[in-house]
Amino acid sequence: MPRATKIVATLGPASSTPEVLERMLRAGVDVVRLNFSHGKAQDHIERAQLVREAAQRLGKVVAIMADLQGPKIRVGKFAEGKVMLENGQSFVLDASRAEPGDLQGVGLDYKELPRDVRPGDVLLLNDGLIVLTVDAVRGEAVHTTVKVGGELSNNKGINKQGGGLTAPALTAKDMEDIKTAASFQCDFIAVSFPKNATDMEMARQLTTVAGEPWRHRPALIAKIERTEAIPNLEAILKASDGIMVARGDLAVEVGNAAVPALQKRMIKMAREMDKVVITATQMMESMIVNPVPTRAEVSDVANAVLDGTDAVMLSAETAAGKYPVETVEQMAAIAMAAEAAEDVTLDADFTNKHFGRIDQSIAMGALFTAYHLGCKAIIALTESGSTALWMSRHKIHVPIYGMTAQAISLRKMALFRNVSPLLIPGYRDRDEALKEAEALLVEQGVLRSGDTYAITCGEPMGHPGGTNMLKVCRVA
C-alpha cells in the first residue's frame, strides 16, 4: 500500500536549494507551500520554478500551495528590538504612535484595534505567551495592564480572546500576491483569516480574474484560525475547495483545550462535504532543532491521520529547521504506521446514503465493489479529478489511482488522501484508455497477472463530470 496521507512542506531558507528540495520530495513531500508572509514576489516565482523542475527530474507529481499573508494584526517595532514586560505594569498600544516602542508602549500595524476593543477585553500577543487586559480606550491609544508578562519583540501578532477583530481577510497585498501566484499557475491558494463564506467568495472572484490570462483556476483552501469562522464552518466549506485546521491562531482565540475537538469536527465535516482538509501548526515543532520528534508529536500526527485528514503540514520545521529532510521522513513513517492500524467502516459510511449524481454513484460503487472483491487497485480515469476526490472521502485499504491528461487536475489530486495521481494521454477511445491504464499499473508493479482491479471512466471520453461506467477487470 502506498502512503495515503499526504505531506505539505513549507519552503524557506533551509530547503530552497535544488539538492535539499529533491531529497525532501524523495522523502515524501506531495505539496510544497510558499508562505507569502515572507519574501518578495520574485522569490516565490523562483521557488515555484525550483519545485516544478525538481518534480520533473524525479518524475513525481508535486502541487504548489500559495499561502496568503492576510491582515497584519501586529505590534510595531521597538527602539531596542524588544522589551521585557512585567506582570501588573501598564502598557499602551497606540495606533497613532510613529516613534519606536519602549517599556511604556508601542505602535500598531493594525490601526483599527482601538475601535475593535473595549475595557475588559483580553489581548493575547506573541501566540498567547503575553496576556494584556484592556483598561481603557482613549482616542487611538489602547491602555492595558500586563497579566502575563514576558519578552515582546518587533512585529509580534495580536489576537483578541474570543475573536472580534474586524480586519478583512483579503488585503491589498493579498490581491497582488494572488496575481503573482496565478502567474506561475499555483495549484492551491490558502486564504488566511476568513470569517465567513463571503470572504472565500471574494477570493474566488479575485483568483478567477487573476488566472484568466492563463485560463487557470487554482483550488481555494480556507484557513480556519478565527473564532468567527467556527459557527460559519459549513458555509465556508461550501464556498471553498478545502480547509486548513490552522491550530496556532485558532488556539490563541478559542483556547488550547478546545482545539483537539474542533480539529476532529472540522476533519469529519470536510470529508462528509467532499472537501479536502489539511492539519497544520507545530506538528513536528521540536525537529526544528532536534533530529527526532517528541512522543507527543508522534501521537499528534498519528491522531490527525486516524481522524482522516488528507494532509499533515510542516511549517518552520522544513522552512528554517536544521533537519528538513529527516522531518519529512519521520512524518511519512508515522503516517504509514497509523494508516496500518485504522479501521475500515465503508459499509457503515454507505448506510442511508443517497447519491443524486451518476458520476458520484459510480465512484461509490467502485469503492464498495473493490473493497468486497479484494481488488488490488481502483483506477479513476478523470478529467477534473472529482471522481477520485469522492472515492478518497472514505477509508478503504485499496489504493486509488487518479489518471488524467489534465496537468492541473493531476497536481490537485496530489492532495487527495489515498489517491496516487498519474498522467496518461488524452484518449478518445474508451478501450484504448482502459488498456493503457492497466498497462501503466502493470509497468509500475502495482498489478500482476491474475490481479483484479476496478476502473471507472466516462463515455464519451474527455468530458468533465461524465463518469458513467464501472468495470471490474482481471489482469491476463
N, C-alpha and C positions, 0 to 999 in steps of 0.2 A: 504494500500500500504506500503510495506517495503521501507526504505530509499534507493534511487537509487544511490546517490553519495557516494563513498567510502572515508574512512578516513585513512590516513597514519600517524602514530605517531612514533617519534624518541625515542628510549630507551636511558636512561642516568642515572646519579646518583639519580634523583628524581623519577625514575619509574622502577628500577631494582629489587624491592622486589616482591615476588610472590603475596602479598596482593594488592599492588598498580597496578601491571600489570593486575591482574584479574579484578579489578574494571575498569580499562581503557578498557579492552576488552568488558566487560558488557556494558560500556557506548557507545560503537560503533566503536572501532578500528577494521579495517579489514586487514591492512597491518602494520607490525612493521618494522621500519627502523633501521638498525645497521650502525652507522656512523663510517667508518673506518679511519676517520681523528683523532680519539681519541681512546686510549686503545690499548691493545695488542691482538694478535691472540686468546689467550686462553680466554680473556674477551668476545670476540664475540662468541666463541664456547659455552661458558657457558650461555650467554644471549639467544642464539638461542635455547638451550635446555630448558631454562626457558619458552620461548614463546611456544614451542611445548607442554610442559607439561601443561601449563595454558590453552591452547586451547583445549587440550584433556579433561581436567577436566570440562570445560564449554560446551563441545560438539559443539564447534564453529570452522568454517574454518578460519584460520588466516595465511596469507602469510608472508614471511620474505624477506626483500629487503636489500641487502648489498650495501652500498653507498661508492664507492671508493674515496680515498682522491684526486687523481690526482696530478699534479705537484705543488710543494711548491713554489709559487711565492710570497715570503715574505721577509721582512727585518729580520736582525739578532736580537741579544739581546743587551740590554743597560746595562751599568755598574750599573745604579740606577734603572733598570727595566723599566724606561720611561723617556721621555724628553718632554718639552713644547716648540713647535716650534712657532715662531712669524712671522707674515706677513712681507715679504721683506728680511728675513735673508737668508743666503746661507746655503745649506745643501748638503752633499756628500753621495751618495750611492755607496759603494766601494766593489766590488766583491772579492778583494784580502785582505780585512781587516780581521784580525784574532781576534784582541782585541775587547772587548765590546764597544758599541756605546756611543756617548755623544752628546752634542748640535751641534757639528760641522759635525757629520756624523755617519754612521752605516754600518755594513757589510750586506751581502745579502745571503740568502739561494739559490736564483736563480742566478747562476753565469753567465748566458747568457745575462742578462739585458744590459750591455754596448754595445753588438752587435745588440740589438733589438731597440735601441732608437737613436734619433738624435736631434740636437738643435731645439727647438720649440715644441717638443712633450710635452704632458701633462700627468703626472703620478698622479694617484689617490690612496691614501693609506687609510687603515682602512675603507673600504667600501665607499670611496669617501669623507670622512669627512676632509681629509687633501689633499690639491692640490699642486703639485710641477710642475714647468716649467723647462724643461731641457735647460741648458745654453751651456754646452759643454760636450764632452766625451773624457777623457784623459786616455788612456790605459784601466784599469779595473775600473776607477772611473767615475761615472756619477755626474757632478756638476749641481746643481739645485738651483732655487730660490723659496722660500715658497710663494705661492699666497694666500692660505687659511691655516692658522696655526691651532694648537690645540695640544692635548696630543697624543704622539705617543709612544706606548709601545711595548714590545717584540713580535716578530714574526707576526706583522700585515701584511695583504695582500697588494699586489701591483697590480694595473690594469693600463693599458695604454688606454687613451681615444681614442675611435675609433678602438681598438684592434691592433693586430700586434705582440704580444709576441709569440715566436716560440716554447715555451715549448711543448713537446709531451703530448698527452692526457693520455697515459699509462706509468707509471714509473715502476722501478724495484720493488718498494714496492707494487704497484697495482698488479703486476703479482703474487707476493707471497700472497696477500690478496685474489685474485681470487681462488687460491688453498685452502685457508682457508674456503672461502665461499662455495666452492664445497664440502668440507669435511662434512659440515652439511647440504648440499643439499638445499641451499637457492633457493628461487623461482624467484627472480629478482636480477639482478646486475645493479646498476646505474653507468654509466661511466661519470666521471667529465671532463669538458672542451673539448669535441670532436669538431674538426673544420670541419670535412668532413666525408663522408661515409667510407673512408679508416680507420679512427680511430676506427669506430664501427666494421668494418670487421675484424680488428686485434683483437679487444676484443672478437669477436665471435670465432675466431680460438683459442684464449687462453682459453676461457671458455669450448670449446668443448674438448680440450686436458685435462684440469684440471678435468672435470667431467666424463671422460671416465671410471675410476675405479668404479664409481657408476652408470654408464650408465645414467647420469643426465645432462640435458641441461637447465640451467636457462634462462629466458627471459631477454633481454637486454633493458635497458632504457637509452636513451641519454639525458644527462642534457644540455639543451641549455643555455649557460651562456657566450659565446664568440661572439663578433661581427662577426667573420669569419663564424660562424655556420649559420647565418641568410640567406645568399644567397644560402647555401647548404642544406637548411632545407628539401626539398623534397628527396634528395639523402640520407640524414641522416635517415629520416623516413623509407625509403625503406630498409636500412641496419639494422634497429632496430625493436624491438617489440613495442616500445613506446617512448615517450619523457617526460621530466620533464621541465616545464617552471620555470627555476631557476632564479627568478627575482632579487636576490641580486647582484651577479657578473654581470649579464646581464645589470641591470640598471646602474651600475657604468661605464660600457663600452659604452653603447649607449645613456645614459641619462635617467633620471626618466620619463620624459614626453613621451618617445617613447614606454615604456613597456606595458601600457594597450592595445594599438592597436596591438602590437606584440603578446600579450597573446591571444587575440581573434583570430588572424590569425593562430597561432600555434594550438589552440584547434580545429578550423574548419578544418585545413589541416589534422591533425591527424585522426579526425573522418572520413573524406572523404577517407582516405587511409587505413581504417580499423586497425588503431593503437590505443593504449591506451595513455592517457595523464594525467599527474599529475601537478597540480598547487601548487607552493611552495614558501616559504620565507615570513616571517613576517605576516602571515595571522591573527594570534591572539597574536601578539607580546606583547601587554600590559598585557596579562594574565600571563606573566612570574612572575609579582609581584602583579597583581590586580585580584580579584575574578570575575570580569565581563569584557567583551570586550568593546572597544570603538564603537560608532556608525559607524565610518569609517571602522573598521574591520568587522563588521557585513555586511556592504554593499559589502566589498571586497570579502568575502566568498560567499555571495549570487550571486554576479555577475559572479564569476567563475562557480558556479553551473548552472546559466542561460545560460552561454556560452556553456555548455555541457561537462565540464571537467569530466573525470572518477573519479578523486580523488582530495581531498584537503589535504595538508600536514602540519603537525606540527613539528617544529624542537626543538628549545630551550624551547618552551612552555611546552613540555612533558619531555624533557631530563633533564632540570635543573630548571624548573619553580616551583613556590610554589603551583600551582593548576592544576596538570596534568589531574586529573580525571574530574574536573569541566570544563576544557578547551575542552575536548573531548565532554562532554555533551552539551556545548554551540554550538560547531561546528555542531554536529548532528542536533540540533534543528533548526539552521539557514538553513542547507541544506534541511531539510524536508519542512520548510516554503517556501523556494524558489522553490522547485520542484512542490509544490501545485499550484504555480502561473504561471508555464511555459506553453507556447503554444505547442500544438502538430501539427507538419507540415508534417505528414507522407506521405500524398498523394503528396504533393509538392516534397518531397525527391525522390519519385519514377518517377517523370516526366522525360522522355527522358533518363532513366537509362537502361543500358543493362547488363545482367548477363551472363557470358560465362560458368559458372560452375553450375552443377546440384545442388551441396550442397548449394551454395550461393543463387541460385534461390529458393530453398526450404525454406531457412531461411527468405528471403524477403517475400515469400508467406505466411509464418506463421505470420509474423508481420501484413501484410495487412489484412489477414483473421481475426485474433484475435481482431484487432482494430475495424473493421467494424461489427463484430458479437457481440462485447461487452464481449469477453471471460474474465474469472476471472484470467487466468494464461496462460503462454506459457511454455511448457516443452521441453527442448532440451536434448535428450539422445545423449551424445557426448563422443568421445574418447579423442580428442585433445583439445576441448573447442572452436574450430573455429566457429562452428555454433552459439554458444552463443555470441561470440565476434561480429560476423556480425550483429546479432539481436540488440546488445547493442549500435550500432553506430547510432541508430535512436531513437528520443524521442517518447515514447509511454507509456501512463499511464496504461500499463498492465505489471505486474511483470513477469520476465523471470526466470525460474529455470533451471540451468545447472546441469544435473545429469550425473555422470560419476563414473566408477570404478577405474579410474587412480588418484592416490594421487597428482601427480604433476599438472595435468590438473585441479583438484579440487581447489588447492590453487591459481593457476594462475587466475582462474575465480573470486577470491575474490577481484581482482582489477577492474573487468569489471563493468561499470555503469549499474545499474538496473538488475544485474544478482545475484541471490542467489545460491551459489554452494551447491549441496547435493551429498553425497556419496551413491551409490547403488551397489549391487553385479554385477559382470560381466556376464550378461546373454547372452546366445547364441540363445535363443528362443525369437522371437520378441514379441509374445503375452504375454509371461511371463513378459518381461521387461515392456511393456505398463501397465500391471495390477499392477506391483509393483510401478511404477511411480505414478499412480493415488492414490494408497493406501497410499503412503508416504505423499502426499499433503493433503489427507483427514485426516490422523492422526495428521498432524500439524495444522489443522483448516483452511488451505488455501482454500480448496474446500469443498463444501457441496452438498447434494443431489439436483439435478436439475441444478447445475452449468455447464457451458460449458468451455472447455479449448482446446487449440491446442497443439499437440505434434509432434515432428519431431524425426526421427531416420534413421538408415541405414540398409539395408539388402544386404548381410548377416551382422549380428551384429559383433561388435568388430574390425572394420577396420577404422582407421583414414581417414577422407576425404570422407567417404562413405555415408553421409546423402543423402537419395533419397526418403524419404517418409514424407508426411504431413497428419495428421489425426485430424479431429475435433470430440471431444467426449463430451458426457453429463454424469455426474455422476448419477448413478442409485439412 
